[in-house]
Amino acid sequence: LRPVARALIQRAVPYVVEGDGGPSPLSDRRLIRAVNLSLGLRSREATRVAALDLHALLFYVPTNAKLIPRGVKKRVREACKVGESFTRQELANELGLSTLLGWIDSEGPIEALIKLRDGTRRYLRALVERHGKVPDPIVRLTSIHGSKGREADLVVVIPDMTRATYHEYLHGGQEGREAENRVFYVAVTRARQMLVLV
């Protein structure tokens, strides 16, 4: 799934990976919380900030970047336990996050998430530029085995096999071929309206 995931990232398509096999930034709920809060802080739409969202944002900002005063992450973790929330003014004055808020305003909401890899940051930036936010995934990327029991209006099947599976298909006799035929039957019967074989 990794080559397909990389292609979706390059094209800024919102997707998730179900099961193993490929990078999937939109599967990380903490990351989505962090990005949404950063966007809300920059646009001034976030009137009250939940401690849980702030905790997510601070996770992606290293303490040594001098954007977060000492002890703030611990204070926010404690606030999460009681469901506390903060105004922008409280973030600046009580928590001392005015430098971080200024960084978000000047550099951008994605740039504040310094701990992210460059590729992930580029992907999120492209999604936000295209959609104005982090959109819900429109593509679910999974293996054929992972698709059992599911359906979708449009299904795209890439009929790749691992070397071991291909060897079994070629040299496993009738039983080996039938096993893979059943797997591909599962793949093609997931489509409600349209099936695309690559």
C-alpha positions in Angstrom: 0.0 0.0 0.0 3.0 2.3 0.5 3.4 3.4 -3.2 -0.4 4.2 -3.4 -0.2 6.1 -0.1 2.7 8.1 -1.4 0.8 8.9 -4.6 -2.2 10.1 -2.6 0.0 12.3 -0.4 1.7 13.9 -3.5 -1.8 14.6 -5.0 -3.1 16.0 -1.7 -6.0 13.5 -1.6 -7.5 13.1 1.9 -7.2 9.4 2.7 -6.7 6.9 5.6 -5.1 3.5 5.7 -7.2 0.8 7.3 -4.9 -1.9 8.6 -1.1 -2.1 8.0 0.8 -0.7 5.1 1.5 2.9 4.5 1.7 6.3 6.1 -1.6 7.8 7.0 -1.5 11.2 8.7 -5.3 11.5 8.7 -5.6 8.4 10.8 -3.9 10.2 13.7 -6.7 11.8 15.7 -4.2 13.8 17.9 -2.6 15.3 14.8 -6.0 16.3 13.4 -6.9 17.9 16.7 -3.6 19.8 16.7 -4.0 21.1 13.1 -7.7 22.1 13.7 -6.7 24.0 16.8 -3.8 25.7 15.1 -6.1 26.7 12.2 -8.7 28.0 14.7 -6.2 30.0 16.6 -4.8 31.6 13.5 -8.3 32.5 12.1 -9.4 33.6 15.6 -12.4 31.3 15.3 -11.3 29.4 18.4 -12.9 31.4 21.2 -12.4 28.7 23.9 -9.7 26.1 23.6 -10.2 22.7 25.2 -7.2 21.5 27.2 -7.3 18.2 25.2 -6.9 20.0 21.9 -4.2 22.2 23.4 -2.4 19.1 24.7 -2.5 17.7 21.1 -1.0 20.9 19.7 1.7 21.1 22.3 2.7 17.5 21.5 4.0 18.6 18.1 5.9 21.6 19.4 9.2 20.8 21.0 9.9 22.4 24.4 13.4 23.4 23.3 12.0 25.6 20.5 11.4 28.4 23.0 7.8 28.6 22.0 6.5 26.9 25.2 7.5 28.0 28.7 8.8 25.4 31.1 6.0 23.6 32.9 3.2 24.5 30.5 2.8 20.9 29.1 2.4 19.5 32.6 -0.1 22.2 33.5 -2.1 21.4 30.3 -2.0 17.6 31.1 -3.6 18.4 34.5 -6.2 20.6 32.8 -7.1 17.7 30.5 -8.1 15.6 33.6 -10.8 18.1 34.6 -11.9 19.1 31.1 -10.7 22.7 31.5 -10.7 25.1 28.6 -8.9 28.4 27.9 -9.6 31.7 26.0 -6.9 33.0 23.7 -6.1 35.7 26.3 -5.6 33.0 29.0 -3.3 31.1 26.6 -1.2 34.2 26.2 -1.3 35.6 29.8 -1.7 32.6 32.1 0.1 30.0 30.2 2.7 32.3 28.6 2.0 31.0 25.0 2.1 34.4 23.3 5.3 33.5 21.5 3.6 30.3 20.1 0.5 32.2 19.2 2.6 34.8 17.4 4.5 32.0 15.5 1.2 30.5 14.4 0.0 33.9 13.2 3.2 34.8 11.3 4.5 31.4 10.1 1.2 29.5 9.6 -0.8 26.9 11.4 1.0 23.9 10.0 4.5 25.4 10.5 3.9 25.5 14.3 3.9 21.7 14.3 7.6 21.6 14.3 7.9 17.9 15.3 6.2 16.7 12.1 8.2 15.4 9.2 8.5 17.7 6.3 6.5 15.4 4.0 3.6 15.3 6.4 3.7 19.0 6.9 3.6 19.5 3.1 0.7 17.1 2.8 -1.3 18.9 5.5 -0.5 22.3 4.1 -1.7 21.2 0.7 -4.9 19.8 2.1 -5.6 23.1 4.0 -4.8 25.2 1.0 -7.1 23.1 -1.2 -10.0 22.6 1.3 -9.6 25.4 3.9 -9.4 22.8 6.6 -8.3 19.2 7.1 -11.1 17.4 5.3 -12.6 14.0 6.1 -10.9 11.2 4.1 -12.5 10.4 0.8 -10.3 7.4 0.2 -9.9 4.3 2.4 -6.8 2.4 1.5 -6.7 -1.2 2.6 -5.6 -4.7 1.5 -7.9 -7.1 -0.1 -8.0 -9.2 3.1 -8.8 -6.0 5.1 -11.7 -5.2 2.8 -13.7 -8.4 3.7 -17.2 -7.6 4.8 -17.0 -4.0 3.5 -18.5 -2.3 0.5 -18.1 1.0 -1.3 -19.7 2.7 -4.2 -16.3 2.8 -6.1 -13.6 0.2 -5.5 -10.2 0.4 -7.2 -8.3 -2.9 -7.1 -4.6 -3.1 -7.6 -4.0 -6.8 -8.0 -0.4 -6.9 -6.7 0.8 -10.0 -4.8 3.7 -10.5 -2.5 6.5 -12.7 -3.8 5.4 -15.5 -1.5 1.8 -15.3 -2.6 2.8 -15.2 -6.3 5.1 -18.2 -5.8 2.2 -20.1 -4.1 -0.1 -19.0 -7.0 2.3 -20.4 -9.6 3.6 -23.5 -7.9 0.8 -24.4 -5.4 -1.2 -26.4 -7.9 -4.9 -26.1 -8.1 -5.3 -25.4 -4.4 -2.9 -22.4 -4.5 -4.6 -20.9 -7.6 -8.1 -21.4 -6.0 -7.0 -19.7 -2.8 -6.0 -16.6 -4.7 -9.0 -16.7 -6.9 -11.2 -16.5 -3.8 -9.2 -13.5 -2.6 -9.7 -11.7 -5.8 -13.4 -12.6 -5.8 -13.6 -10.8 -2.4 -11.9 -7.8 -4.0 -14.2 -7.4 -7.0 -17.4 -8.0 -5.0 -16.7 -5.0 -2.7 -18.0 -2.6 -5.3 -21.6 -1.4 -5.1 -21.6 0.7 -8.3 -18.2 0.8 -10.0 -15.1 -1.4 -10.0 -11.8 -0.3 -11.5 -9.1 -2.9 -12.0 -5.6 -1.4 -12.3 
